[in-house]
Structure formats: structure tokens, C-alpha cells
Amino acid sequence: MSEVPEVKIYTLSTCGHCKLTKKLLKECNVEYDAVDVDLLGTEERQPVLEDVKKLNPKCSFPTILIGEHVIVGHHEDKIKEALGIS
């Protein structure tokens, strides 16, 4: 099995698609770094939103970074493909 790339997801704590994405990653036993953007303090939030906009100009959630792959939204097939999971 190939090494799983680093995974970072930007989410909103109340977003159903974000919750599904976290659940999928857990089911696939993938470690990930998640940032619930809406739970950040005002000073922390702005620079994180700037990072999200660089990856996803519409700044929608979830925004998922898997290695060099950026996936916007809960697209199970694209997530698994980027992870190298069939």
C-alpha cells in the first residue's frame, strides 16, 4: 500500500457535508488535520479564510487538501482517488 498523503480539511462545525467528509476519513483510517473555521476566534479566522480562498476562491466547505489535490465538497470518489483508496 502506498503512503497516504497529508490531509487537511477546512470545515464548518454545522455543515452536513463536512461531517460526512470527516466520517469518511475516519472510516478509511486516514489521519487528518481539521479546522472548523466557524469556531475560530475573529483574529484567527481571517488568515485561515485567506488560506482557504487560495485553494478555493468561492470559499465553500468542506475544502479538502490531500497532498497536492484540492477537493471542494463531499465527493467520496474524488477523496478516495486522491488518497489512493479504491
C-alpha positions as MATLAB code, in Angstrom:
seq = 'MSEVPEVKIYTLSTCGHCKLTKKLLKECNVEYDAVDVDLLGTEERQPVLEDVKKLNPKCSFPTILIGEHVIVGHHEDKIKEALGIS';
ca = [
       0.000    0.000    0.000;
       1.327    3.431   -0.853;
       1.852    6.097    1.761;
      -1.209    8.242    2.413;
      -0.574   11.916    1.647;
      -1.035   14.619    4.261;
      -4.707   15.548    4.631;
      -6.070   18.887    5.827;
      -9.726   19.841    5.758;
     -11.345   23.190    6.297;
     -14.883   22.782    7.598;
     -17.791   24.433    9.345;
     -18.960   22.766   12.550;
     -22.607   22.830   11.420;
     -22.048   21.622    7.822;
     -23.537   18.227    6.966;
     -21.147   17.663    4.048;
     -18.209   18.494    6.316;
     -19.403   15.919    8.865;
     -19.752   13.291    6.116;
     -16.209   14.016    4.946;
     -14.788   13.608    8.463;
     -16.766   10.362    8.857;
     -15.425    9.036    5.536;
     -11.829    9.814    6.506;
     -12.298    8.056    9.866;
     -13.853    5.015    8.164;
     -10.831    4.886    5.839;
      -8.484    5.146    8.857;
      -6.953    8.324    7.470;
      -5.380   10.795    9.868;
      -6.247   14.377    9.050;
      -5.928   17.890   10.382;
      -9.337   19.598   10.534;
     -10.049   23.271   11.074;
     -13.624   24.243   11.980;
     -13.377   27.755   10.569;
     -16.573   28.984   12.245;
     -15.220   28.057   15.687;
     -12.046   30.136   15.332;
     -11.734   33.463   17.072;
     -12.004   36.595   14.948;
      -8.233   37.159   14.774;
      -7.521   33.508   13.902;
     -10.315   33.228   11.345;
      -9.183   35.837    8.796;
      -5.794   34.317    7.910;
      -7.383   30.845    7.698;
     -10.069   32.167    5.332;
      -7.298   33.666    3.179;
      -5.667   30.204    3.019;
      -8.994   28.627    2.031;
      -9.545   31.261   -0.694;
      -6.143   30.400   -2.205;
      -7.290   26.781   -2.548;
     -10.958   27.515   -3.280;
     -11.793   31.079   -4.390;
     -15.506   30.548   -3.612;
     -14.514   29.762   -0.013;
     -17.084   26.977    0.319;
     -16.892   23.999    2.638;
     -15.558   21.450    3.033;
     -12.341   22.389    1.303;
     -10.066   19.364    1.389;
      -6.336   19.307    0.704;
      -4.932   15.825    0.089;
      -1.282   16.134   -0.806;
      -1.414   18.460   -3.811;
      -5.070   17.675   -4.620;
      -7.764   20.195   -3.702;
     -11.308   18.840   -3.463;
     -14.227   21.150   -2.767;
     -17.295   19.482   -1.329;
     -18.002   15.933   -0.207;
     -17.105   13.858   -3.265;
     -16.371   10.392   -1.904;
     -14.969    9.058   -5.188;
     -12.575   12.005   -5.644;
     -11.462   11.830   -1.992;
     -10.743    8.109   -2.206;
      -8.937    8.540   -5.514;
      -6.710   11.291   -4.072;
      -5.996    9.035   -1.082;
      -5.167    6.082   -3.335;
      -8.034    4.047   -1.885;
     -10.288    2.034   -4.165;
];
